[in-house]
Amino acid sequence: MPFKRLVQFALVALSLDMSVPASAQQVLKVGSTPTGVPFTFLDTKTNQIQGVMVDLITEVSKDAGFAVQVEPMQFSALIASLTSNKIDIISAAMFITPARKQVIDFSDPIYTYGEGLLVPKSDTKEYKSQEDLKGETVGAQVGTAFVDALKKSGLFAEVKAYDTIPDILRDVNTGRLKAGFADYPILAYNLKQGGFPDARIVESYKPTVIGSVGIGVRKGDAELLGKINTSLAKMKANGTVEKILAKWGLKAQGV
């Protein structure tokens, strides 16, 4: 009898010992961008990526039972990094679009908005549509739904592709660019910080590309996607999503 109990104890100890590394390995790499404030941005004080989408995936991971490691990268590199297994999740200001859904899978929608139009403050015209800028040179961020739509419209003399939204803001602020198109919440947040005093958002402009931000996973990763959606549903119901959005100056939406 003592021998049997000794064997049982040994088996229990072995199973516990084996479970430790398994749980310790449950760290998923999250791709995010350093220039998408308030959704994602590099906090220079901590040298960490922060923002709405970082807070959301962090809370999702706590609820779903895995840990996350945020990896900073350019927006245009996110999908390629996911499909090549360099990261496991995309949590950034990325629209859920039909083209992207052919390559990766998305969570349920989190936040919905369209593009904002940015012009120099010296330009006081109240533009209402892209047609009002026909024949001009405009800019948008590479890899976004906005830059593709602008190019396909055939309205503009040139559509300059910028690596980051702050690059667009700088060129419009200095008058080097007639107009820029980018995520409205990101433009608004940047302008509120006061770093681009000679640029303004055209409030009369009506966006043409309206989409919803979602969390991305590899195609066919149904188990992870299920965990993320389950946690997001809980967080929407208990007010966590609304609190995170409010923290970064965004209003909750019924998406």
N, C-alpha and C positions, 0 to 999 in steps of 0.2 A: 504493500500500500504506500509506504513512504516513497518507494521508487517511482510509482505511477505519478504521485503528486509532484515529485521532483521533475519528471518529464513534462508534466503539464505546465509547471512554472517556467521551465526552460522554453517551451513552445510559446507561451505568452510573452516572455521577455524578448524572444526572437522576433515575434510579430510586431511588437512595439518598436523594436530597434529598426526593423525594416520600414516601418511606416514613417519614420522621421525624415529620411531623405526624400521620400515621395512627396510629402507635403512641402518640404523646403524647396523642391524643384518647381513648384507651381507658381512661377513668376512669368508673367506675359509681358512682352515688349510692346510698348505703345508708341506709335509714330505721331508726332505733333510738331507744330511749326512755331518758330520763335517770333513771328511778326504778325500774328492775327488777333491782337488785342481788340475786344475783351475775351474772345473765344480761346485764344492761346497766345502766349508771349513769353519772352525771356525776362525774368526778374533779375536785374543786374546785381541786386543786393544778395540774393541767395544763389544766383547762377543756375536757377531751376526754371523749367517751363511751368507756367501757371495759367489760370483763366477758367472760363466756363467749362470747356470740354475736358480739362484736366481734373477739375473738381468732380465733374459727372462720372468720369471713368474710375476715379478713385473711390467714390461712393458705391458705384456699381460693383467694383471688385470686392469691397468689404462685404456687401450683401451676398454676392455670388460665391465667395469663398476662394478667391485667388488674389495674388499680389500683382502689382504692376510696376514696370520700370519705364519711365518716359524717355523716349529717344528723340532729340531735336533734329529736324531735317527740313529742307525746302519743301514747299507744298507740292511742287511738280514731281518730287521723288517719292511721295507717300505710297501711291498705288504700286509702283514697281518694287518698292521695298517690302510691301505686304505680300505680293505674289511670289517674290523670290525668297520668302521666309526670313528676311532680315528682321521683320517685326511681325507681331501677331494681331495687332489691332490698330486701326486708324481712329484717332479721336482729335478732330480738328474742325475748322469751319468748312467742311466739305459737303456740297449739295448731293442729295440722292438723285441721280439722273439715269435715264434709260441706258445711256452709253456706259456709264460706270457700273451699272448693275449687271452688265454682260461680263464684267471682269471680276468684280467682288460682290459680296453680299452686304446689305446694310441693315441696321437696327430699325425699329420703328422711328418715325420722325421726332425730332427734339425741338427744333426752333425753325420758324419759317420767315423768310424775308426776300427782298430783291436787291438789285444793284442801286447804288447811289451815284449821282453825277457830281463830279468835283470840278470846279473852275476857279481861276484866279478871282480874288475879291474885286479887282478892277473891272471884271466882266460882270455887269449888272443885269444882263439879259435873263429873263425868266424862261428858260428852256422847258418845254413840256414833253418833247420826245426826241429820239435820236435823229429824226429827220431834220430837226432844227440845227443840227451840226453837220449836215451833209457837206462833203468835200473837205472837211477838216482832218487834221491829224489828232488822233486820240490814243489813250493808253489803257491797258488792263493787265492784270496779273497772269503770267504764263500758267497754263494748266487749269485755269478756272473755266466755268461754264460761260462766263461773261466774254472772255477774249474770243472764244469760238463763235459766239452769237454775233459779236461785232464784226468779225471778219466775213461771216456768211451774209451779213446784211448788204454788203456791197455799197454802203453809203459813204464810206470814208476814204480819204486820199491815202491814209496809212493807219494801221492799228499797231502801235508799238506794244511789244510784250515785255513786261517788267518782271523781275524776279520776286519783288516784294511790294506790298501796298505802300509802305513808307517811301519807297523809291518813286512811286506815282505821286504821292503827296508832295515830295520835295520838288519834282519837276513842275507841277502845277503851281506850287507856292512861289517858285522863282520865275514863273512865266515862260519856262522852256516848253511847256506842253499846254495846248489849248484847253483840253478837257481829259479827265480820267474817269473810268468806271470801275467800281469795286464794291465789295460787300458794304451795304449801308451802315450796319451797326459798327463795323470796324472803322470806317471813315469818320463816323460821328464821334466815336470814343477818342480817336486820335486828335481830332480837332479840339475837343474839350480840354485836352491836356495842354493846349496853347503853343505847341511846337511849330505850327504851320499857320501863322497869323494872317498870311496873305492869300489863303485859300478858303473857299466856302462850298458847302453842299447846296445844290439847287433844289429847294423844297418843292418847287412847282413841277419837277420832273417825275414822270410816271414810269416805274421800272417795267422792263419787258421780260426779264428772266427772273422768275420768282420760284424759289425752291425751298426745300427743307433740309436742314443739317441732320446727319445721322452718324452713328458709329459704324465703322467698316470692319469686316472680317474677311478671311479668305473664302473663296467660293466653296460651298459645300461643308463649311465648318458649322454644321447645324447645332451641335451641342453647345458650343460657345455662344452662338447667336441666340439660342434659346435662353441661356443664363442671363445674357445682357438684357434681352427684352423683358424677361420676368422681373429683373431688378428695376429696370426703367419704369415698368408699370407700377410697381410698389412705390417708387420714388415720386411719380406723378400723383399718385393717390394720397400719399402722406405729406405732400407739400415740400419735399426735399428739392425737387427740380425747380419749383417756384422760388425757393430761398436762394438757390445757387444763381439763378438768373438775376434775381434782385440784387444780390451781392455785387454783380458786375454791371448794374445799371440797365438790365433788360427786363421787359415785362413778360410774364408768362402768357402762353397762348394755348388755345384749344386745338392742338395738333394731335 
